[in-house]
């Protein structure tokens, strides 16, 4: 087939069409896992350890078995033979002390869906109850009698590394999971010689994801066929299918995973969970459908947590504040076990600790640590919020040290605008960027110079409150991921994605995607892409996803990858459709293929535009196959698998303005400006929505949320009353704008936007609060800048009792 | 077991229920009205909000037996019989007030309760009025805008917008 350049008509792409997903969701017709009821279905509930570290000396289920409605109760010993493999960790990172050294074997602890003889965190499953109703299952859980021989508990990640710390996984001899280093340039020499070195220590709190839909799973076995269908509130139906095949030793063809409507994920549903494996085991044993719906307080223990990282961050600079090097040492609290991608989370930030700034020398070192807490794993941003927080906080510290304004220090150090890939200090190739443009726009929108003048004139006061302004000029790594880069980082899978287009004889089009949306609006966005690429109306396109029987090939949705990878696969599949359609159209119109222009959504004969064929017309001819050209197969179907050659690098500038009440410590965000650059945009309404939600989650992280354990490993913030997810009343109205620097990595020039807000906003908020408090003599404040913490900082600075 | 009778979305429903059955599970599991969702176990998230005798309540915090004799409106009762979205549903769609959709039914019912209570519709008033409903996707901004927009439209055309139970 002849390759002909086809100018892209963009009728739908770039427009804010309303979401096709909405009518069902707005009328209560959404279908979430908990809405599913199957004939003969039994309910599962889990007995969980109330203690953080103990040997199980006995698990007595006899009383539970006698409770009303109870079908069966299983202990970890009962189910030990059901697992062909333990809980999978797909990112096995071992020690690497020098960047050019091979990575040592990873320390992956034994981890079973139901504990066999020891529990290592509060909430670990010790028994599975199956009963005829939700209530009966819950009643019987409280009758499971377990003798716990308690062991010493370690919850502090630095203390866990001391020689005298209790060891959680004895086989490893210590609680260190790995130490992994990345370095570029003569880092130590640069720091030794630099006239200015600034060092700060940040603690990024442990966070609880809180998708509003808790997790849930329904498993229907077909015993005679050896098949199982799994409905799960998951972001990763494809990955879950493969892993379940390994853990349960079932042929992949006999597992069907369905992610129905999924009520948010934020990384927490990017995992392989014990309850999913237990549900398959129990359903197969009993030969009946089983269902489990997580309770919220249960989720606080049983669903992965995020962050929990100590960062010792340093920058070296000239006396003028020109950056020479960045060096960071992390301690990452992994909790008691390694979940699906736990060890890899710090590596997602490992390349970003110099932010959008030029420097020569770079070093990242991370030590992962086991503690007696819920495992940590991906939470919106995953590694990149930590990196962004560290560099954006320390740029403010550097500005103070060299006597410059925070905007000025950034402008002095920005990587200059570039549109083709450019190697940066951490060794990555950033795709394209114009950081000064985003900051200029944000400064203008917020009235930056006026705000600084107001602070100067008033001594930082406004109506009795302390006025603070904070900047974050962030960058993120998205479009996960080039498979070869993943290989170098020891990730256990590829980073490609897939799409299929079927053009039907009716003129309608089916798009099948390997991504698995849970609120991001892929059905709408993918329809816009396909509509322009095929010259059809978005309403004539059905987008199918989230069911491995319908969409067998894919890598799912996380890491702001779906558009840049899965959307590009769709774009490439559409190119194949158009190429085949061109051949058929040329044949039917009796012209050479080169004489056809793809214009206004159809193939037109050059110079005779009334002679034209549309894709639906050609789809019909291809289906009847009555008069196809030689060597052309019937049907107008195409698939594409796309492995990105590079990541994408969205960036932007966020500026937060706060007023802090000096008497109560209460902070009010009075203005929040976000200028984001995610490359070209398919649906601006959806992009803005992603920014809103991301910024809100980042503000929550900055001001409200922190999971706190006591020294016994008991989660003190164990429910939605004690862990503060902010409501509308706590959050401001955001002012959004954007710049557009297309990515050269993919043909649509897109970068991704799902995590940007969460990555950008925490340092903007904390820098603003720190700025507000500085006139009172507060030298340092860290996450979360809750009213209590701010009040205590003010009290301490004023010599009070705080 | 206790026998209760109530009117749900304009239809009289009777059932034998366990005294401990929560209204939300009565709606979801006894009546099959699964639009009302459950997001927590501490009455914090508001995903289960419905109208009980015209006022928004969290249906996880009401026993089914307490709803005996009551009029209840759920998300399924808002759109017209012809599928015409209620002005509040339409406003959520127009302003992109939902993403994953899980908090949406509760958010819409809470918004409807707020509008019908005659509360002011400034940003601050709407935000305070929604304090009991959590959304993790939208950052609330478009939800607030949608409720303000719908309130204006409902005021302009008050007839027939009170929900299916009226």
Interface residues (C-beta under 8 A of the other chain):
Chain A: X18 X19 X21 X22 X23 X24 X25 X26 X27 X28 X29 X30 X31 X32 X34 X35 X37 X134 X135 X210 X211 X212 X213 X214 X261 X262 X263 X264 X266 X293 X295 X296 X297 X518 X519 X520 X521 X685 X686 X688 X689 X692 X693 X694 X695 X696 X697 X719 X720 X721 X725 X727 X728 X729 X731 X733 X734 X757
Chain B: X18 X20 X25 X28 X29 X33 X34 X35 X36 X37 X38 X39 X40 X41 X42 X44 X45 X47 X74 X75 X76 X78 X79 X85 X89 X92 X93 X94 X96 X98 X99 X100 X101 X102 X103 X104 X105 X108 X123 X126 X127 X128 X130 X131 X132 X133 X134 X135 X136 X137 X138 X139 X140 X141 X142 X143 X144
